[in-house]
Amino acid sequence: MILSDKRILEEIEKGSIVIEPFDRKCLGTNSYDVHLGKYLATYKEQELDAKKHNEITHFEIPESGFVLQPGTLYLGVTLEYTETHGHVPFLEGKSSTGRLGIDIHATAGKGDVGFCNTWTLEISVAQPVRVYAGMPIGQLIYFVVEGDIETLYNTKGNAKYNNKTIRPVESMMWKNPF
């Protein structure tokens, strides 16, 4: 089941959902709108290797915006820091974003219970499009969890994305044994 607006507010009041900064105007019927943070990143190398640490270059979106180009993977970040202690958060694009040809995640739309951080976005575009820091970029949806949770994400020793950040984070696939 997806949480309604009233239920999201109740969970925020209880502290089981944290959204910072929180703006009541961003609360939809059953979602919360998140915004593009001021940092983007691109990989330094054109060819990526899943077994290696692929480094990224961060840059700040200027006030005049930044034009995203097709054929380039951009890592973005949400302005909002979130914590989810009892629900499964899902990040989806907004229809207005999609209608500009912007995809905000390749595969990583689901968070884990216990995820406490900003969200790194895997942004790609169908055609050149100018984006701005602070623009609405996606929406969080919260699902009810069935059953007890053994290990929250923020308590896992091998969790790769626990370090609090305001910048996009590159893939940590290379930390997996394979």
C-alpha positions in Angstrom: 0.0 0.0 0.0 1.2 3.5 -0.8 1.0 6.2 1.9 -1.5 9.0 1.4 -0.7 12.7 2.1 -2.2 12.5 5.5 -0.3 9.4 6.4 3.0 10.9 5.1 2.4 13.9 7.4 1.6 11.5 10.3 4.9 9.6 9.7 6.8 12.9 9.5 5.3 13.9 12.8 6.3 10.6 14.4 9.8 10.9 12.9 9.7 7.6 10.8 9.9 9.8 7.7 12.3 12.8 7.6 12.4 15.2 4.7 14.7 18.3 4.9 13.9 20.8 3.9 10.2 20.1 4.1 7.7 22.3 2.3 4.0 21.4 2.7 3.3 22.7 -0.9 5.4 19.8 -2.2 3.1 17.2 -0.7 0.9 15.6 -3.3 -2.0 13.2 -2.8 0.3 10.3 -2.2 3.8 11.5 -2.9 6.3 14.3 -2.1 8.0 16.3 -4.8 11.8 16.5 -4.6 14.1 19.0 -6.4 17.4 19.0 -8.2 20.3 19.9 -6.0 23.0 22.3 -7.3 25.6 19.6 -8.1 25.9 17.4 -11.1 28.7 15.0 -12.0 29.9 13.1 -15.0 32.3 10.1 -15.2 35.9 11.1 -16.1 36.3 8.1 -18.5 34.1 7.4 -21.5 34.4 3.6 -20.9 33.3 2.4 -17.5 34.5 -0.8 -15.8 32.2 -2.5 -13.3 35.3 -4.0 -11.4 37.0 -0.6 -11.1 36.4 2.6 -9.2 35.1 4.9 -11.9 35.8 8.4 -10.8 33.5 11.4 -11.4 33.9 15.1 -11.8 31.5 17.3 -9.8 30.3 20.7 -11.0 27.8 23.2 -9.9 24.8 24.1 -12.0 25.1 27.9 -12.8 22.2 30.2 -12.1 21.5 30.4 -15.8 21.0 26.6 -15.9 23.0 23.8 -17.5 22.1 22.0 -20.8 22.1 18.3 -20.5 23.2 16.4 -23.7 22.0 13.0 -25.0 24.6 10.3 -24.9 26.0 11.4 -21.5 25.1 10.0 -18.1 24.8 12.7 -15.6 24.7 12.0 -11.9 22.5 14.5 -10.0 21.4 14.8 -6.4 18.2 15.7 -4.7 18.1 19.0 -2.8 16.2 17.1 -0.1 17.9 14.9 2.5 15.5 12.0 3.5 15.3 9.3 6.2 12.9 6.4 6.0 12.7 4.3 9.1 9.6 2.2 8.6 8.6 2.3 4.9 10.1 1.6 1.5 10.7 4.8 -0.4 10.5 4.9 -4.2 11.8 7.8 -6.3 10.0 8.3 -9.6 10.2 11.1 -12.2 7.5 13.7 -12.4 5.3 13.6 -15.6 6.5 17.2 -16.3 10.1 16.0 -16.2 9.4 13.0 -18.4 7.7 15.3 -20.9 10.9 17.2 -21.3 12.6 13.9 -22.1 14.5 13.6 -18.8 14.9 10.3 -17.1 16.0 10.6 -13.5 17.0 7.0 -12.8 18.3 4.1 -14.8 17.4 1.4 -12.3 17.8 2.8 -8.8 14.3 4.0 -8.0 13.8 2.0 -4.8 15.4 2.9 -1.5 15.8 0.6 1.5 14.1 0.9 4.9 16.7 2.8 6.9 18.1 4.8 3.9 19.2 8.2 5.3 20.7 10.5 2.7 20.1 12.6 -0.4 19.2 10.6 -3.5 21.7 10.3 -6.4 20.0 10.6 -9.7 21.1 8.8 -12.9 20.0 11.4 -15.4 19.8 10.9 -19.1 17.9 13.0 -21.8 16.3 12.3 -25.1 17.3 15.7 -26.5 19.3 18.7 -25.2 17.4 20.3 -22.3 18.4 23.0 -19.8 18.0 22.2 -16.1 18.2 24.4 -13.1 19.1 23.8 -9.5 16.0 23.8 -7.4 13.6 22.7 -10.2 11.2 19.9 -9.3 12.8 16.7 -10.6 11.0 13.7 -9.0 8.6 12.5 -6.4 9.0 10.1 -3.5 6.3 7.5 -2.8 6.3 5.5 0.4 5.2 1.9 0.6 4.1 0.0 3.8 6.5 -2.8 4.8 5.0 -6.3 5.5 6.8 -8.0 8.4 9.6 -7.2 10.8 12.9 -5.8 9.4 16.1 -7.6 10.5 18.7 -5.1 9.4 18.0 -1.4 8.5 20.1 0.0 5.6 21.8 2.6 7.8 23.0 -0.2 10.2 24.4 -2.5 7.6 28.2 -2.8 7.7 28.5 -3.3 4.0 26.1 -0.5 2.9 27.9 1.5 0.2 25.9 4.7 0.2 25.6 5.6 3.9 27.9 8.6 4.0 25.8 11.8 4.1 26.4 14.0 1.1 25.0 16.9 -0.8 26.8 15.8 -4.0 26.1 12.9 -6.4 27.8 9.6 -5.6 29.4 7.4 -8.3 28.7 3.7 -8.6 30.3 1.5 -5.9 29.8 -1.7 -7.9 33.5 -2.3 -7.7 33.1 -2.9 -3.9 31.1 -6.0 -4.6 32.9 -9.4 -4.8 32.4 -11.0 -8.2 
